[in-house]
Amino acid sequence: MPVSRKDLSRALRVAMPDKEAAMTSKAAQEFIAEGVRKGRKAG
């Protein structure tokens, strides 16, 4: 089951409050890259 951005952010905030921003940014980059790959595959 995929993890939502909201759930990921909440987990990071609890597990690593001092690193949440950097980890969220990395996760966002990965979400974007996945969307690009899916778009290219569909397109």
N, C-alpha and C positions, 0 to 999 in steps of 0.2 A: 504494500500500500504506500503510495507517495506521501511524503511529508509536506505539509503546507508551509508557506513562508511564516505564517503566524505561529504555528507550532514550533518551527525551528528557532525563531527569534525568542520565544518564551523559554525553550530549553537552554539556549545559549545564555540568556540573562540569568538563569538559575545556576547553571554549571560554571560559567566563567564570566561573571559580571564585568570584570575589567577588560575583557577581550571581545565583548559582544559586538561592538561596531565593526571591528576588523573582520570578524567571522561572518557577520551579516553581509558585509560588502563582498566577501569572497563567495558566499552562497548566492548572492544576487548575480554575480558574474557567471556562475555556473548555470543558474536558471536561464539567463539570457542566451548563453551558448547552446543549451539544450533546445531552446525555442528556435534558434537559428538552424540547428541541425534538422529539427523536425520540419521546418519550413522548406528547407532545401530538398529534403526527401519527398515532401508532398508536392513541391512546386515544379 
